[in-house]
Amino acid sequence: MATVFVTDRDALEMIIDIRPGTSLMQAITDEGIGDLLALCGGMCSCATCHVYIDEKFLGQISAMSDDEQGLLEMSSYRKENSRLACQVRMSDSLDGMRATIAPAD
């Protein structure tokens, strides 16, 4: 299990425990954090699960695909640490990670 600190758009922080192999998007939606819309259900086709990942954990997440890169390029709120939560697979090495839900485009 990895403990992740998720900050919503109102700056409220929630702590969630996530099993390895689960996507960050799935864990956040399972917790009922409504700011993360995830309209495509995790298919990497809508970018409504845009999050900012704690920079010290970026190197421990799989490389960004061309599809994810393309979707994030369309966001007005993209940052260097932007990722789509549906593309972040949890592992024990991500224990303590912080993720902030990006503003909606």
Biopython code that builds the backbone (N, CA, C, O; Angstrom):
import numpy as np
from Bio.PDB.StructureBuilder import StructureBuilder

atoms = [
    (1, "MET", "N", (0.846, -1.193, 0.000)),
    (1, "MET", "CA", (0.000, 0.000, 0.000)),
    (1, "MET", "C", (0.884, 1.247, 0.000)),
    (1, "MET", "O", (1.919, 1.302, 0.664)),
    (2, "ALA", "N", (0.452, 2.216, -0.746)),
    (2, "ALA", "CA", (1.130, 3.506, -0.753)),
    (2, "ALA", "C", (0.146, 4.552, -0.240)),
    (2, "ALA", "O", (-1.017, 4.580, -0.641)),
    (3, "THR", "N", (0.625, 5.396, 0.639)),
    (3, "THR", "CA", (-0.178, 6.507, 1.130)),
    (3, "THR", "C", (0.107, 7.712, 0.246)),
    (3, "THR", "O", (1.264, 8.079, 0.039)),
    (4, "VAL", "N", (-0.957, 8.328, -0.275)),
    (4, "VAL", "CA", (-0.824, 9.484, -1.155)),
    (4, "VAL", "C", (-1.641, 10.627, -0.569)),
    (4, "VAL", "O", (-2.750, 10.428, -0.073)),
    (5, "PHE", "N", (-1.079, 11.813, -0.635)),
    (5, "PHE", "CA", (-1.738, 13.023, -0.159)),
    (5, "PHE", "C", (-2.283, 13.752, -1.383)),
    (5, "PHE", "O", (-1.516, 14.203, -2.235)),
    (6, "VAL", "N", (-3.597, 13.868, -1.471)),
    (6, "VAL", "CA", (-4.250, 14.476, -2.632)),
    (6, "VAL", "C", (-4.871, 15.800, -2.209)),
    (6, "VAL", "O", (-5.635, 15.861, -1.245)),
    (7, "THR", "N", (-4.535, 16.860, -2.939)),
    (7, "THR", "CA", (-5.094, 18.182, -2.674)),
    (7, "THR", "C", (-6.099, 18.511, -3.772)),
    (7, "THR", "O", (-5.782, 18.443, -4.959)),
    (8, "ASP", "N", (-7.317, 18.868, -3.360)),
    (8, "ASP", "CA", (-8.347, 19.188, -4.354)),
    (8, "ASP", "C", (-8.265, 20.660, -4.754)),
    (8, "ASP", "O", (-7.365, 21.376, -4.315)),
    (9, "ARG", "N", (-9.183, 21.100, -5.569)),
    (9, "ARG", "CA", (-9.155, 22.477, -6.083)),
    (9, "ARG", "C", (-9.499, 23.522, -5.035)),
    (9, "ARG", "O", (-9.284, 24.714, -5.258)),
    (10, "ASP", "N", (-10.029, 23.097, -3.898)),
    (10, "ASP", "CA", (-10.306, 24.015, -2.792)),
    (10, "ASP", "C", (-9.177, 24.013, -1.774)),
    (10, "ASP", "O", (-9.320, 24.566, -0.684)),
    (11, "ALA", "N", (-8.054, 23.393, -2.126)),
    (11, "ALA", "CA", (-6.860, 23.288, -1.279)),
    (11, "ALA", "C", (-7.079, 22.412, -0.050)),
    (11, "ALA", "O", (-6.359, 22.540, 0.941)),
    (12, "LEU", "N", (-8.066, 21.523, -0.110)),
    (12, "LEU", "CA", (-8.284, 20.560, 0.968)),
    (12, "LEU", "C", (-7.451, 19.322, 0.672)),
    (12, "LEU", "O", (-7.483, 18.791, -0.438)),
    (13, "GLU", "N", (-6.712, 18.870, 1.667)),
    (13, "GLU", "CA", (-5.860, 17.702, 1.479)),
    (13, "GLU", "C", (-6.515, 16.466, 2.074)),
    (13, "GLU", "O", (-7.009, 16.485, 3.201)),
    (14, "MET", "N", (-6.509, 15.401, 1.301)),
    (14, "MET", "CA", (-7.032, 14.113, 1.749)),
    (14, "MET", "C", (-5.913, 13.090, 1.671)),
    (14, "MET", "O", (-5.042, 13.172, 0.805)),
    (15, "ILE", "N", (-5.942, 12.138, 2.570)),
    (15, "ILE", "CA", (-4.944, 11.071, 2.590)),
    (15, "ILE", "C", (-5.637, 9.795, 2.151)),
    (15, "ILE", "O", (-6.653, 9.400, 2.723)),
    (16, "ILE", "N", (-5.077, 9.146, 1.124)),
    (16, "ILE", "CA", (-5.669, 7.895, 0.659)),
    (16, "ILE", "C", (-4.589, 6.822, 0.557)),
    (16, "ILE", "O", (-3.445, 7.103, 0.199)),
    (17, "ASP", "N", (-4.968, 5.608, 0.874)),
    (17, "ASP", "CA", (-4.087, 4.451, 0.746)),
    (17, "ASP", "C", (-4.458, 3.727, -0.538)),
    (17, "ASP", "O", (-5.628, 3.443, -0.794)),
    (18, "ILE", "N", (-3.438, 3.433, -1.342)),
    (18, "ILE", "CA", (-3.679, 2.877, -2.671)),
    (18, "ILE", "C", (-2.871, 1.596, -2.851)),
    (18, "ILE", "O", (-1.678, 1.548, -2.552)),
    (19, "ARG", "N", (-3.541, 0.564, -3.344)),
    (19, "ARG", "CA", (-2.875, -0.712, -3.622)),
    (19, "ARG", "C", (-1.975, -0.587, -4.853)),
    (19, "ARG", "O", (-2.318, 0.120, -5.801)),
    (20, "PRO", "N", (-0.837, -1.261, -4.844)),
    (20, "PRO", "CA", (0.033, -1.272, -6.023)),
    (20, "PRO", "C", (-0.728, -1.775, -7.251)),
    (20, "PRO", "O", (-1.538, -2.697, -7.163)),
    (21, "GLY", "N", (-0.452, -1.150, -8.393)),
    (21, "GLY", "CA", (-1.098, -1.527, -9.645)),
    (21, "GLY", "C", (-2.352, -0.743, -9.958)),
    (21, "GLY", "O", (-2.800, -0.721, -11.105)),
    (22, "THR", "N", (-2.928, -0.097, -8.954)),
    (22, "THR", "CA", (-4.127, 0.726, -9.146)),
    (22, "THR", "C", (-3.712, 2.065, -9.738)),
    (22, "THR", "O", (-2.671, 2.608, -9.369)),
    (23, "SER", "N", (-4.510, 2.602, -10.646)),
    (23, "SER", "CA", (-4.184, 3.927, -11.170)),
    (23, "SER", "C", (-4.536, 4.980, -10.120)),
    (23, "SER", "O", (-5.460, 4.808, -9.326)),
    (24, "LEU", "N", (-3.785, 6.058, -10.140)),
    (24, "LEU", "CA", (-4.068, 7.167, -9.229)),
    (24, "LEU", "C", (-5.478, 7.697, -9.485)),
    (24, "LEU", "O", (-6.178, 8.060, -8.540)),
    (25, "MET", "N", (-5.901, 7.745, -10.739)),
    (25, "MET", "CA", (-7.251, 8.201, -11.081)),
    (25, "MET", "C", (-8.315, 7.338, -10.422)),
    (25, "MET", "O", (-9.267, 7.853, -9.836)),
    (26, "GLN", "N", (-8.153, 6.026, -10.520)),
    (26, "GLN", "CA", (-9.139, 5.109, -9.946)),
    (26, "GLN", "C", (-9.231, 5.294, -8.436)),
    (26, "GLN", "O", (-10.326, 5.316, -7.874)),
    (27, "ALA", "N", (-8.084, 5.425, -7.786)),
    (27, "ALA", "CA", (-8.073, 5.596, -6.333)),
    (27, "ALA", "C", (-8.755, 6.899, -5.920)),
    (27, "ALA", "O", (-9.521, 6.923, -4.957)),
    (28, "ILE", "N", (-8.479, 7.973, -6.644)),
    (28, "ILE", "CA", (-9.083, 9.265, -6.310)),
    (28, "ILE", "C", (-10.594, 9.222, -6.533)),
    (28, "ILE", "O", (-11.353, 9.709, -5.695)),
    (29, "THR", "N", (-11.037, 8.653, -7.640)),
    (29, "THR", "CA", (-12.484, 8.590, -7.888)),
    (29, "THR", "C", (-13.171, 7.639, -6.915)),
    (29, "THR", "O", (-14.300, 7.896, -6.498)),
    (30, "ASP", "N", (-12.508, 6.544, -6.547)),
    (30, "ASP", "CA", (-13.081, 5.626, -5.555)),
    (30, "ASP", "C", (-13.290, 6.311, -4.211)),
    (30, "ASP", "O", (-14.208, 5.965, -3.468)),
    (31, "GLU", "N", (-12.436, 7.284, -3.899)),
    (31, "GLU", "CA", (-12.558, 8.032, -2.646)),
    (31, "GLU", "C", (-13.635, 9.112, -2.731)),
    (31, "GLU", "O", (-13.956, 9.747, -1.726)),
    (32, "GLY", "N", (-14.190, 9.321, -3.913)),
    (32, "GLY", "CA", (-15.258, 10.305, -4.068)),
    (32, "GLY", "C", (-14.785, 11.737, -4.141)),
    (32, "GLY", "O", (-15.551, 12.659, -3.862)),
    (33, "ILE", "N", (-13.535, 11.936, -4.510)),
    (33, "ILE", "CA", (-13.010, 13.290, -4.645)),
    (33, "ILE", "C", (-13.514, 13.825, -5.987)),
    (33, "ILE", "O", (-12.971, 13.489, -7.039)),
    (34, "GLY", "N", (-14.546, 14.654, -5.941)),
    (34, "GLY", "CA", (-15.296, 15.050, -7.116)),
    (34, "GLY", "C", (-14.593, 15.963, -8.093)),
    (34, "GLY", "O", (-15.040, 16.092, -9.232)),
    (35, "ASP", "N", (-13.506, 16.603, -7.691)),
    (35, "ASP", "CA", (-12.811, 17.512, -8.600)),
    (35, "ASP", "C", (-12.176, 16.779, -9.774)),
    (35, "ASP", "O", (-11.928, 17.379, -10.820)),
    (36, "LEU", "N", (-11.915, 15.500, -9.611)),
    (36, "LEU", "CA", (-11.283, 14.717, -10.670)),
    (36, "LEU", "C", (-12.392, 14.031, -11.467)),
    (36, "LEU", "O", (-12.932, 13.010, -11.043)),
    (37, "LEU", "N", (-12.722, 14.597, -12.613)),
    (37, "LEU", "CA", (-13.878, 14.116, -13.369)),
    (37, "LEU", "C", (-13.637, 12.777, -14.052)),
    (37, "LEU", "O", (-14.513, 11.912, -14.032)),
    (38, "ALA", "N", (-12.475, 12.592, -14.650)),
    (38, "ALA", "CA", (-12.130, 11.329, -15.313)),
    (38, "ALA", "C", (-13.240, 10.877, -16.260)),
    (38, "ALA", "O", (-13.715, 9.744, -16.178)),
    (39, "LEU", "N", (-13.639, 11.758, -17.143)),
    (39, "LEU", "CA", (-14.786, 11.510, -18.021)),
    (39, "LEU", "C", (-14.610, 10.315, -18.947)),
    (39, "LEU", "O", (-15.594, 9.664, -19.299)),
    (40, "CYS", "N", (-13.374, 10.012, -19.350)),
    (40, "CYS", "CA", (-13.166, 8.886, -20.273)),
    (40, "CYS", "C", (-12.961, 7.569, -19.535)),
    (40, "CYS", "O", (-12.756, 6.531, -20.165)),
    (41, "GLY", "N", (-13.015, 7.603, -18.222)),
    (41, "GLY", "CA", (-12.883, 6.376, -17.442)),
    (41, "GLY", "C", (-11.487, 5.792, -17.418)),
    (41, "GLY", "O", (-11.317, 4.596, -17.178)),
    (42, "GLY", "N", (-10.496, 6.612, -17.660)),
    (42, "GLY", "CA", (-9.116, 6.137, -17.588)),
    (42, "GLY", "C", (-8.538, 5.654, -18.900)),
    (42, "GLY", "O", (-7.569, 4.896, -18.907)),
    (43, "MET", "N", (-9.114, 6.077, -20.005)),
    (43, "MET", "CA", (-8.667, 5.627, -21.326)),
    (43, "MET", "C", (-7.655, 6.573, -21.975)),
    (43, "MET", "O", (-7.304, 6.389, -23.141)),
    (44, "CYS", "N", (-7.187, 7.568, -21.246)),
    (44, "CYS", "CA", (-6.206, 8.541, -21.753)),
    (44, "CYS", "C", (-6.725, 9.233, -23.018)),
    (44, "CYS", "O", (-6.037, 9.313, -24.036)),
    (45, "SER", "N", (-7.965, 9.730, -22.917)),
    (45, "SER", "CA", (-8.518, 10.401, -24.095)),
    (45, "SER", "C", (-9.229, 11.715, -23.783)),
    (45, "SER", "O", (-9.840, 12.302, -24.676)),
    (46, "CYS", "N", (-9.163, 12.199, -22.524)),
    (46, "CYS", "CA", (-9.901, 13.428, -22.236)),
    (46, "CYS", "C", (-9.136, 14.459, -21.396)),
    (46, "CYS", "O", (-9.463, 15.644, -21.466)),
    (47, "ALA", "N", (-8.166, 14.073, -20.632)),
    (47, "ALA", "CA", (-7.359, 14.968, -19.785)),
    (47, "ALA", "C", (-8.125, 15.589, -18.621)),
    (47, "ALA", "O", (-7.668, 16.580, -18.053)),
    (48, "THR", "N", (-9.288, 15.028, -18.248)),
    (48, "THR", "CA", (-10.016, 15.572, -17.098)),
    (48, "THR", "C", (-9.516, 14.989, -15.778)),
    (48, "THR", "O", (-10.123, 15.212, -14.731)),
    (49, "CYS", "N", (-8.419, 14.247, -15.826)),
    (49, "CYS", "CA", (-7.798, 13.738, -14.591)),
    (49, "CYS", "C", (-6.397, 14.329, -14.430)),
    (49, "CYS", "O", (-5.510, 13.701, -13.852)),
    (50, "HIS", "N", (-6.212, 15.535, -14.945)),
    (50, "HIS", "CA", (-4.929, 16.241, -14.890)),
    (50, "HIS", "C", (-4.562, 16.547, -13.437)),
    (50, "HIS", "O", (-5.344, 17.139, -12.693)),
    (51, "VAL", "N", (-3.364, 16.131, -13.056)),
    (51, "VAL", "CA", (-2.861, 16.390, -11.708)),
    (51, "VAL", "C", (-1.423, 16.888, -11.788)),
    (51, "VAL", "O", (-0.738, 16.705, -12.794)),
    (52, "TYR", "N", (-0.988, 17.517, -10.711)),
    (52, "TYR", "CA", (0.411, 17.890, -10.540)),
    (52, "TYR", "C", (1.008, 16.917, -9.535)),
    (52, "TYR", "O", (0.479, 16.747, -8.436)),
    (53, "ILE", "N", (2.103, 16.282, -9.911)),
    (53, "ILE", "CA", (2.767, 15.288, -9.077)),
    (53, "ILE", "C", (3.952, 15.931, -8.373)),
    (53, "ILE", "O", (4.686, 16.719, -8.968)),
    (54, "ASP", "N", (4.132, 15.593, -7.115)),
    (54, "ASP", "CA", (5.294, 16.027, -6.352)),
    (54, "ASP", "C", (6.546, 15.694, -7.169)),
    (54, "ASP", "O", (6.773, 14.535, -7.516)),
    (55, "GLU", "N", (7.350, 16.704, -7.472)),
    (55, "GLU", "CA", (8.475, 16.544, -8.389)),
    (55, "GLU", "C", (9.464, 15.466, -7.972)),
    (55, "GLU", "O", (10.085, 14.846, -8.835)),
    (56, "LYS", "N", (9.625, 15.227, -6.690)),
    (56, "LYS", "CA", (10.602, 14.220, -6.274)),
    (56, "LYS", "C", (10.155, 12.797, -6.610)),
    (56, "LYS", "O", (10.946, 11.860, -6.499)),
    (57, "PHE", "N", (8.891, 12.627, -7.020)),
    (57, "PHE", "CA", (8.379, 11.306, -7.388)),
    (57, "PHE", "C", (8.266, 11.114, -8.901)),
    (57, "PHE", "O", (7.985, 10.005, -9.356)),
    (58, "LEU", "N", (8.475, 12.154, -9.677)),
    (58, "LEU", "CA", (8.289, 12.057, -11.129)),
    (58, "LEU", "C", (9.165, 10.983, -11.765)),
    (58, "LEU", "O", (8.726, 10.298, -12.689)),
    (59, "GLY", "N", (10.381, 10.829, -11.289)),
    (59, "GLY", "CA", (11.293, 9.837, -11.846)),
    (59, "GLY", "C", (10.913, 8.405, -11.530)),
    (59, "GLY", "O", (11.473, 7.474, -12.108)),
    (60, "GLN", "N", (9.974, 8.217, -10.627)),
    (60, "GLN", "CA", (9.545, 6.870, -10.240)),
    (60, "GLN", "C", (8.262, 6.441, -10.952)),
    (60, "GLN", "O", (7.755, 5.343, -10.723)),
    (61, "ILE", "N", (7.746, 7.308, -11.809)),
    (61, "ILE", "CA", (6.523, 7.026, -12.561)),
    (61, "ILE", "C", (6.927, 6.706, -13.994)),
    (61, "ILE", "O", (7.898, 7.265, -14.504)),
    (62, "SER", "N", (6.196, 5.820, -14.640)),
    (62, "SER", "CA", (6.521, 5.454, -16.023)),
    (62, "SER", "C", (6.539, 6.691, -16.920)),
    (62, "SER", "O", (5.874, 7.690, -16.647)),
    (63, "ALA", "N", (7.315, 6.597, -17.990)),
    (63, "ALA", "CA", (7.448, 7.711, -18.930)),
    (63, "ALA", "C", (6.095, 8.055, -19.549)),
    (63, "ALA", "O", (5.217, 7.203, -19.685)),
    (64, "MET", "N", (5.954, 9.309, -19.914)),
    (64, "MET", "CA", (4.715, 9.793, -20.505)),
    (64, "MET", "C", (4.592, 9.292, -21.949)),
    (64, "MET", "O", (5.549, 9.363, -22.719)),
    (65, "SER", "N", (3.424, 8.794, -22.302)),
    (65, "SER", "CA", (3.178, 8.333, -23.677)),
    (65, "SER", "C", (2.923, 9.539, -24.585)),
    (65, "SER", "O", (2.677, 10.646, -24.107)),
    (66, "ASP", "N", (2.983, 9.312, -25.893)),
    (66, "ASP", "CA", (2.674, 10.375, -26.851)),
    (66, "ASP", "C", (1.232, 10.857, -26.693)),
    (66, "ASP", "O", (0.958, 12.050, -26.822)),
    (67, "ASP", "N", (0.313, 9.932, -26.415)),
    (67, "ASP", "CA", (-1.092, 10.313, -26.221)),
    (67, "ASP", "C", (-1.250, 11.236, -25.020)),
    (67, "ASP", "O", (-1.925, 12.262, -25.101)),
    (68, "GLU", "N", (-0.623, 10.867, -23.905)),
    (68, "GLU", "CA", (-0.709, 11.700, -22.703)),
    (68, "GLU", "C", (-0.072, 13.057, -22.964)),
    (68, "GLU", "O", (-0.626, 14.092, -22.594)),
    (69, "GLN", "N", (1.085, 13.049, -23.599)),
    (69, "GLN", "CA", (1.787, 14.294, -23.932)),
    (69, "GLN", "C", (0.889, 15.206, -24.769)),
    (69, "GLN", "O", (0.789, 16.402, -24.495)),
    (70, "GLY", "N", (0.243, 14.648, -25.775)),
    (70, "GLY", "CA", (-0.627, 15.435, -26.648)),
    (70, "GLY", "C", (-1.807, 16.045, -25.914)),
    (70, "GLY", "O", (-2.162, 17.200, -26.151)),
    (71, "LEU", "N", (-2.413, 15.280, -25.030)),
    (71, "LEU", "CA", (-3.545, 15.799, -24.257)),
    (71, "LEU", "C", (-3.109, 16.915, -23.319)),
    (71, "LEU", "O", (-3.801, 17.926, -23.194)),
    (72, "LEU", "N", (-1.980, 16.742, -22.667)),
    (72, "LEU", "CA", (-1.513, 17.765, -21.732)),
    (72, "LEU", "C", (-1.060, 19.036, -22.450)),
    (72, "LEU", "O", (-1.142, 20.126, -21.886)),
    (73, "GLU", "N", (-0.585, 18.906, -23.685)),
    (73, "GLU", "CA", (-0.177, 20.089, -24.454)),
    (73, "GLU", "C", (-1.352, 21.024, -24.713)),
    (73, "GLU", "O", (-1.149, 22.218, -24.934)),
    (74, "MET", "N", (-2.565, 20.510, -24.691)),
    (74, "MET", "CA", (-3.757, 21.334, -24.924)),
    (74, "MET", "C", (-4.241, 22.043, -23.663)),
    (74, "MET", "O", (-5.138, 22.883, -23.740)),
    (75, "SER", "N", (-3.672, 21.727, -22.518)),
    (75, "SER", "CA", (-4.121, 22.326, -21.262)),
    (75, "SER", "C", (-3.486, 23.694, -21.035)),
    (75, "SER", "O", (-2.283, 23.871, -21.228)),
    (76, "SER", "N", (-4.294, 24.640, -20.629)),
    (76, "SER", "CA", (-3.792, 25.969, -20.264)),
    (76, "SER", "C", (-3.033, 25.936, -18.946)),
    (76, "SER", "O", (-2.312, 26.877, -18.617)),
    (77, "TYR", "N", (-3.195, 24.852, -18.192)),
    (77, "TYR", "CA", (-2.623, 24.762, -16.851)),
    (77, "TYR", "C", (-1.471, 23.763, -16.758)),
    (77, "TYR", "O", (-1.087, 23.369, -15.657)),
    (78, "ARG", "N", (-0.928, 23.360, -17.873)),
    (78, "ARG", "CA", (0.162, 22.388, -17.869)),
    (78, "ARG", "C", (1.391, 22.979, -17.183)),
    (78, "ARG", "O", (1.734, 24.148, -17.362)),
    (79, "LYS", "N", (2.041, 22.125, -16.392)),
    (79, "LYS", "CA", (3.302, 22.461, -15.732)),
    (79, "LYS", "C", (4.285, 21.327, -16.003)),
    (79, "LYS", "O", (3.918, 20.295, -16.565)),
    (80, "GLU", "N", (5.526, 21.529, -15.602)),
    (80, "GLU", "CA", (6.555, 20.494, -15.778)),
    (80, "GLU", "C", (6.185, 19.197, -15.067)),
    (80, "GLU", "O", (6.570, 18.114, -15.508)),
    (81, "ASN", "N", (5.440, 19.304, -13.971)),
    (81, "ASN", "CA", (5.084, 18.120, -13.182)),
    (81, "ASN", "C", (3.650, 17.648, -13.439)),
    (81, "ASN", "O", (3.067, 16.944, -12.614)),
    (82, "SER", "N", (3.090, 18.036, -14.577)),
    (82, "SER", "CA", (1.739, 17.594, -14.947)),
    (82, "SER", "C", (1.754, 16.147, -15.411)),
    (82, "SER", "O", (2.659, 15.714, -16.125)),
    (83, "ARG", "N", (0.742, 15.415, -14.995)),
    (83, "ARG", "CA", (0.497, 14.051, -15.487)),
    (83, "ARG", "C", (-1.006, 13.827, -15.498)),
    (83, "ARG", "O", (-1.756, 14.547, -14.839)),
    (84, "LEU", "N", (-1.439, 12.825, -16.249)),
    (84, "LEU", "CA", (-2.824, 12.379, -16.179)),
    (84, "LEU", "C", (-2.876, 11.275, -15.143)),
    (84, "LEU", "O", (-2.118, 10.308, -15.221)),
    (85, "ALA", "N", (-3.764, 11.416, -14.175)),
    (85, "ALA", "CA", (-3.828, 10.445, -13.073)),
    (85, "ALA", "C", (-4.143, 9.041, -13.570)),
    (85, "ALA", "O", (-3.775, 8.061, -12.923)),
    (86, "CYS", "N", (-4.819, 8.931, -14.714)),
    (86, "CYS", "CA", (-5.130, 7.600, -15.256)),
    (86, "CYS", "C", (-3.885, 6.878, -15.743)),
    (86, "CYS", "O", (-3.909, 5.661, -15.926)),
    (87, "GLN", "N", (-2.802, 7.609, -15.955)),
    (87, "GLN", "CA", (-1.568, 7.017, -16.464)),
    (87, "GLN", "C", (-0.533, 6.782, -15.372)),
    (87, "GLN", "O", (0.567, 6.303, -15.649)),
    (88, "VAL", "N", (-0.877, 7.115, -14.140)),
    (88, "VAL", "CA", (0.034, 6.909, -13.003)),
    (88, "VAL", "C", (-0.386, 5.633, -12.287)),
    (88, "VAL", "O", (-1.413, 5.600, -11.610)),
    (89, "ARG", "N", (0.413, 4.586, -12.441)),
    (89, "ARG", "CA", (0.170, 3.304, -11.756)),
    (89, "ARG", "C", (0.908, 3.336, -10.430)),
    (89, "ARG", "O", (2.102, 3.629, -10.372)),
    (90, "MET", "N", (0.183, 3.034, -9.377)),
    (90, "MET", "CA", (0.756, 3.114, -8.042)),
    (90, "MET", "C", (1.677, 1.932, -7.751)),
    (90, "MET", "O", (1.471, 0.816, -8.228)),
    (91, "SER", "N", (2.691, 2.219, -6.954)),
    (91, "SER", "CA", (3.612, 1.202, -6.455)),
    (91, "SER", "C", (4.026, 1.620, -5.050)),
    (91, "SER", "O", (3.817, 2.763, -4.643)),
    (92, "ASP", "N", (4.612, 0.690, -4.322)),
    (92, "ASP", "CA", (5.047, 1.004, -2.960)),
    (92, "ASP", "C", (6.088, 2.121, -2.948)),
    (92, "ASP", "O", (6.209, 2.838, -1.954)),
    (93, "SER", "N", (6.837, 2.277, -4.035)),
    (93, "SER", "CA", (7.865, 3.320, -4.090)),
    (93, "SER", "C", (7.263, 4.723, -4.129)),
    (93, "SER", "O", (7.978, 5.705, -3.932)),
    (94, "LEU", "N", (5.968, 4.828, -4.379)),
    (94, "LEU", "CA", (5.301, 6.133, -4.420)),
    (94, "LEU", "C", (4.670, 6.506, -3.080)),
    (94, "LEU", "O", (3.921, 7.479, -2.990)),
    (95, "ASP", "N", (4.972, 5.735, -2.049)),
    (95, "ASP", "CA", (4.449, 6.022, -0.710)),
    (95, "ASP", "C", (4.882, 7.418, -0.276)),
    (95, "ASP", "O", (6.068, 7.746, -0.321)),
    (96, "GLY", "N", (3.930, 8.233, 0.141)),
    (96, "GLY", "CA", (4.211, 9.594, 0.583)),
    (96, "GLY", "C", (4.079, 10.641, -0.511)),
    (96, "GLY", "O", (4.275, 11.828, -0.255)),
    (97, "MET", "N", (3.752, 10.224, -1.715)),
    (97, "MET", "CA", (3.627, 11.146, -2.846)),
    (97, "MET", "C", (2.481, 12.134, -2.613)),
    (97, "MET", "O", (1.477, 11.818, -1.975)),
    (98, "ARG", "N", (2.666, 13.318, -3.144)),
    (98, "ARG", "CA", (1.625, 14.338, -3.113)),
    (98, "ARG", "C", (1.160, 14.601, -4.541)),
    (98, "ARG", "O", (1.971, 14.707, -5.461)),
    (99, "ALA", "N", (-0.148, 14.705, -4.711)),
    (99, "ALA", "CA", (-0.740, 15.014, -6.014)),
    (99, "ALA", "C", (-1.787, 16.099, -5.807)),
    (99, "ALA", "O", (-2.595, 16.033, -4.880)),
    (100, "THR", "N", (-1.761, 17.089, -6.674)),
    (100, "THR", "CA", (-2.715, 18.190, -6.611)),
    (100, "THR", "C", (-3.558, 18.175, -7.878)),
    (100, "THR", "O", (-3.018, 18.120, -8.982)),
    (101, "ILE", "N", (-4.859, 18.221, -7.728)),
    (101, "ILE", "CA", (-5.754, 18.232, -8.883)),
    (101, "ILE", "C", (-5.643, 19.595, -9.564)),
    (101, "ILE", "O", (-5.835, 20.636, -8.938)),
    (102, "ALA", "N", (-5.331, 19.565, -10.858)),
    (102, "ALA", "CA", (-5.138, 20.793, -11.633)),
    (102, "ALA", "C", (-6.475, 21.493, -11.871)),
    (102, "ALA", "O", (-7.528, 20.857, -11.831)),
    (103, "PRO", "N", (-6.432, 22.803, -12.120)),
    (103, "PRO", "CA", (-7.672, 23.510, -12.466)),
    (103, "PRO", "C", (-8.283, 22.933, -13.739)),
    (103, "PRO", "O", (-7.571, 22.384, -14.580)),
    (104, "ALA", "N", (-9.581, 23.054, -13.876)),
    (104, "ALA", "CA", (-10.277, 22.565, -15.072)),
    (104, "ALA", "C", (-10.035, 23.515, -16.236)),
    (104, "ALA", "O", (-10.019, 24.734, -16.063)),
    (105, "ASP", "N", (-9.849, 22.949, -17.417)),
    (105, "ASP", "CA", (-9.706, 23.769, -18.633)),
    (105, "ASP", "C", (-11.069, 24.147, -19.153)),
    (105, "ASP", "O", (-11.173, 24.835, -20.168)),
]
sb = StructureBuilder()
sb.init_structure("model")
sb.init_model(0)
sb.init_chain("A")
sb.init_seg("    ")
for serial, (resi, resn, name, xyz) in enumerate(atoms, 1):
    if name == "N":
        sb.init_residue(resn, " ", resi, " ")
    sb.init_atom(name, np.array(xyz, "f"), 0.0, 1.0, " ", f" {name:<3s}", serial, name[0])
structure = sb.get_structure()
